[in-house]
């Protein structure tokens, strides 16, 4: 045993849905020597009851009831339902670590308050910046450190067919979609900083409404882009937008696949997330389709397990999330006012 937590962590899951079904449920089952789900909560009580019966665990009727259970060591917050980020405050009060898959960049003021709670409570907290741990990203980092040299420019586009935080075609698992600037925008901004190993010095953002919304209350963009300038003249130019199936039909079959190009000192790498990378250095072009084992979920959960037990981990922190939220604020300002916004250091 290392630190104050047992080797096998007892997990309380808050918010069932697609992310739970496709990423964390199968991953925690594979990592059953390190995790055991002991309680679940969902705003749809019947869904929680069915899941609990399958897992052989408890279905809780309230958030406090789950967080305060003595057989729950850590909280997995996986879906933004009626409660938003409230379970984080409950976990801080109970002194229990949190794995948070919810976007955190939408409300900077609330996040700043949560940072204070998390740090004063001393709990381990890991936001889910999943793109950092995609196989293509990890291979890119290896190549930049060896074959390709330092990155100088990132150009990319992410195309959504419906709300999905990983830019994978599919329906939303949330009650209400997040603005594009939050999801996937904030995650792509974090990914660029992760590749460059630094924060941008300045950002500029553009938001465009391509098709009128059928919802009178929705005045948000359906296509956005940002430019981020890093130290030494390096930069990233990223765009992301919704693909409207109802209006554009099957034309997506003929469009080029979304992807990211990374131009470095000694070569170029092209990524098709999450597992494909083509790169060219001094020895010709190579095309690699990387194994998806361990899965992204396994890698994320392994780092969280290490973080909770006090072992060195590459897990992102709530301070990382706060930095990205402040950059998102600057991008919003740029969209409204036009021009470039220098990063605010606070």
KAVENSUL-V315456 format. One record per residue. RES is the residue in one small letter. PHI is phi in whole degrees, 0 to 359 (NA if undefined). BURIAL is b if it has 16 or more other ideal C-beta (glycine too) atoms within 10 Angstrom, else e. Layout:
res->RES phi->PHI burial->BURIAL
res->RES phi->PHI burial->BURIAL
This chain:
res->x phi->NA burial->e
res->x phi->238 burial->e
res->x phi->75 burial->e
res->x phi->261 burial->e
res->x phi->254 burial->b
res->x phi->292 burial->e
res->x phi->298 burial->e
res->x phi->262 burial->e
res->x phi->276 burial->b
res->x phi->266 burial->b
res->x phi->254 burial->b
res->x phi->253 burial->b
res->x phi->261 burial->b
res->x phi->243 burial->b
res->x phi->92 burial->b
res->x phi->274 burial->b
res->x phi->158 burial->b
res->x phi->296 burial->b
res->x phi->297 burial->b
res->x phi->295 burial->b
res->x phi->292 burial->e
res->x phi->269 burial->b
res->x phi->245 burial->b
res->x phi->272 burial->b
res->x phi->299 burial->b
res->x phi->294 burial->e
res->x phi->292 burial->b
res->x phi->296 burial->b
res->x phi->293 burial->e
res->x phi->293 burial->e
res->x phi->263 burial->b
res->x phi->290 burial->e
res->x phi->280 burial->e
res->x phi->240 burial->b
res->x phi->223 burial->b
res->x phi->215 burial->b
res->x phi->283 burial->b
res->x phi->248 burial->b
res->x phi->202 burial->b
res->x phi->226 burial->b
res->x phi->220 burial->b
res->x phi->212 burial->b
res->x phi->296 burial->e
res->x phi->263 burial->e
res->x phi->303 burial->e
res->x phi->296 burial->e
res->x phi->297 burial->e
res->x phi->295 burial->b
res->x phi->295 burial->e
res->x phi->296 burial->e
res->x phi->296 burial->b
res->x phi->297 burial->b
res->x phi->295 burial->e
res->x phi->291 burial->e
res->x phi->272 burial->b
res->x phi->72 burial->e
res->x phi->231 burial->b
res->x phi->270 burial->b
res->x phi->257 burial->b
res->x phi->267 burial->b
res->x phi->270 burial->e
res->x phi->211 burial->e
res->x phi->295 burial->b
res->x phi->299 burial->e
res->x phi->299 burial->e
res->x phi->288 burial->b
res->x phi->298 burial->b
res->x phi->273 burial->b
res->x phi->297 burial->b
res->x phi->292 burial->e
res->x phi->264 burial->e
res->x phi->243 burial->b
res->x phi->266 burial->b
res->x phi->224 burial->b
res->x phi->248 burial->b
res->x phi->253 burial->b
res->x phi->259 burial->b
res->x phi->243 burial->b
res->x phi->210 burial->b
res->x phi->279 burial->b
res->x phi->249 burial->b
res->x phi->296 burial->e
res->x phi->271 burial->b
res->x phi->56 burial->e
res->x phi->265 burial->b
res->x phi->304 burial->e
res->x phi->301 burial->b
res->x phi->295 burial->b
res->x phi->297 burial->b
res->x phi->297 burial->b
res->x phi->294 burial->b
res->x phi->299 burial->b
res->x phi->298 burial->e
res->x phi->271 burial->e
res->x phi->71 burial->e
res->x phi->245 burial->b
res->x phi->300 burial->b
res->x phi->230 burial->b
res->x phi->257 burial->b
res->x phi->242 burial->b
res->x phi->263 burial->b
res->x phi->280 burial->b
res->x phi->298 burial->b
res->x phi->249 burial->b
res->x phi->268 burial->b
res->x phi->280 burial->b
res->x phi->228 burial->e
res->x phi->297 burial->e
res->x phi->298 burial->e
res->x phi->295 burial->e
res->x phi->295 burial->b
res->x phi->299 burial->e
res->x phi->294 burial->e
res->x phi->293 burial->b
res->x phi->301 burial->b
res->x phi->298 burial->e
res->x phi->296 burial->b
res->x phi->298 burial->b
res->x phi->288 burial->e
res->x phi->288 burial->e
res->x phi->282 burial->b
res->x phi->80 burial->e
res->x phi->283 burial->b
res->x phi->286 burial->b
res->x phi->218 burial->b
res->x phi->231 burial->b
res->x phi->283 burial->b
res->x phi->267 burial->b
res->x phi->262 burial->b
res->x phi->295 burial->b
res->x phi->299 burial->b
res->x phi->300 burial->b
res->x phi->249 burial->b
res->x phi->297 burial->b
res->x phi->306 burial->b
res->x phi->296 burial->b
res->x phi->294 burial->b
res->x phi->295 burial->e
res->x phi->292 burial->b
res->x phi->301 burial->b
res->x phi->299 burial->e
res->x phi->297 burial->e
res->x phi->293 burial->b
res->x phi->296 burial->b
res->x phi->280 burial->e
res->x phi->236 burial->e
res->x phi->281 burial->b
res->x phi->262 burial->b
res->x phi->82 burial->e
res->x phi->294 burial->e
res->x phi->289 burial->b
res->x phi->238 burial->e
res->x phi->209 burial->e
res->x phi->242 burial->b
res->x phi->234 burial->e
res->x phi->196 burial->b
res->x phi->218 burial->b
res->x phi->239 burial->b
res->x phi->244 burial->b
res->x phi->255 burial->b
res->x phi->263 burial->e
res->x phi->170 burial->e
res->x phi->295 burial->b
res->x phi->199 burial->b
res->x phi->292 burial->b
res->x phi->252 burial->b
res->x phi->58 burial->b
res->x phi->256 burial->e
res->x phi->305 burial->e
res->x phi->159 burial->e
res->x phi->282 burial->e
res->x phi->288 burial->e
res->x phi->251 burial->b
res->x phi->259 burial->b
res->x phi->291 burial->e
res->x phi->227 burial->e
res->x phi->298 burial->b
res->x phi->280 burial->b
res->x phi->303 burial->b
res->x phi->303 burial->b
res->x phi->298 burial->b
res->x phi->277 burial->b
res->x phi->213 burial->b
res->x phi->260 burial->b
res->x phi->308 burial->b
res->x phi->295 burial->b
res->x phi->289 burial->b
res->x phi->291 burial->b
res->x phi->296 burial->b
res->x phi->297 burial->b
res->x phi->297 burial->b
res->x phi->297 burial->b
res->x phi->297 burial->b
res->x phi->294 burial->b
res->x phi->292 burial->b
res->x phi->281 burial->b
res->x phi->59 burial->e
res->x phi->198 burial->e
res->x phi->262 burial->b
res->x phi->293 burial->b
res->x phi->275 burial->e
res->x phi->205 burial->b
res->x phi->224 burial->b
res->x phi->219 burial->b
res->x phi->232 burial->b
res->x phi->226 burial->e
res->x phi->234 burial->b
res->x phi->228 burial->e
res->x phi->260 burial->e
res->x phi->279 burial->e
res->x phi->242 burial->e
res->x phi->300 burial->e
res->x phi->279 burial->e
res->x phi->282 burial->e
res->x phi->260 burial->e
res->x phi->301 burial->e
res->x phi->275 burial->e
res->x phi->261 burial->e
res->x phi->250 burial->e
res->x phi->283 burial->e
res->x phi->282 burial->b
res->x phi->244 burial->b
res->x phi->212 burial->b
res->x phi->219 burial->b
res->x phi->211 burial->b
res->x phi->219 burial->b
res->x phi->243 burial->b
res->x phi->238 burial->b
res->x phi->255 burial->b
res->x phi->251 burial->b
res->x phi->300 burial->e
res->x phi->77 burial->e
res->x phi->92 burial->e
res->x phi->291 burial->b
res->x phi->206 burial->b
res->x phi->228 burial->b
res->x phi->232 burial->b
res->x phi->235 burial->b
res->x phi->232 burial->b
res->x phi->202 burial->b
res->x phi->200 burial->b
res->x phi->275 burial->b
res->x phi->259 burial->b
res->x phi->270 burial->e
res->x phi->298 burial->e
res->x phi->299 burial->e
res->x phi->267 burial->e
res->x phi->252 burial->e
res->x phi->60 burial->e
res->x phi->268 burial->e
res->x phi->299 burial->e
res->x phi->299 burial->e
res->x phi->295 burial->e
res->x phi->258 burial->e
res->x phi->276 burial->e
res->x phi->296 burial->e
res->x phi->295 burial->e
res->x phi->294 burial->b
res->x phi->185 burial->b
res->x phi->225 burial->b
res->x phi->249 burial->e
res->x phi->243 burial->b
res->x phi->263 burial->e
res->x phi->241 burial->b
res->x phi->297 burial->e
res->x phi->235 burial->e
res->x phi->168 burial->b
res->x phi->228 burial->e
res->x phi->232 burial->b
res->x phi->243 burial->b
res->x phi->248 burial->b
res->x phi->241 burial->e
res->x phi->294 burial->b
res->x phi->258 burial->b
res->x phi->232 burial->b
res->x phi->248 burial->b
res->x phi->216 burial->b
res->x phi->247 burial->b
res->x phi->214 burial->b
res->x phi->225 burial->e
res->x phi->239 burial->b
res->x phi->276 burial->e
res->x phi->241 burial->e
res->x phi->88 burial->e
res->x phi->265 burial->e
res->x phi->235 burial->e
res->x phi->239 burial->e
res->x phi->241 burial->e
res->x phi->254 burial->e
res->x phi->275 burial->e
res->x phi->294 burial->e
res->x phi->264 burial->e
res->x phi->231 burial->e
res->x phi->294 burial->b
res->x phi->290 burial->b
res->x phi->301 burial->b
res->x phi->300 burial->b
res->x phi->297 burial->b
res->x phi->294 burial->b
res->x phi->299 burial->b
res->x phi->291 burial->b
res->x phi->296 burial->b
res->x phi->294 burial->b
res->x phi->294 burial->b
res->x phi->301 burial->b
res->x phi->295 burial->b
res->x phi->299 burial->b
res->x phi->297 burial->b
res->x phi->274 burial->b
res->x phi->81 burial->e
res->x phi->264 burial->e
res->x phi->305 burial->e
res->x phi->218 burial->b
res->x phi->264 burial->e
res->x phi->295 burial->b
res->x phi->294 burial->b
res->x phi->240 burial->b
res->x phi->293 burial->b
res->x phi->292 burial->e
res->x phi->299 burial->b
res->x phi->297 burial->b
res->x phi->294 burial->b
res->x phi->299 burial->b
res->x phi->295 burial->b
res->x phi->298 burial->b
res->x phi->291 burial->b
res->x phi->292 burial->b
res->x phi->298 burial->b
res->x phi->302 burial->e
res->x phi->294 burial->b
res->x phi->295 burial->b
res->x phi->300 burial->b
res->x phi->298 burial->e
res->x phi->296 burial->b
res->x phi->299 burial->b
res->x phi->283 burial->e
res->x phi->261 burial->e
res->x phi->80 burial->e
res->x phi->87 burial->e
res->x phi->267 burial->e
res->x phi->245 burial->b
res->x phi->288 burial->e
res->x phi->297 burial->b
res->x phi->273 burial->e
res->x phi->264 burial->e
res->x phi->226 burial->e
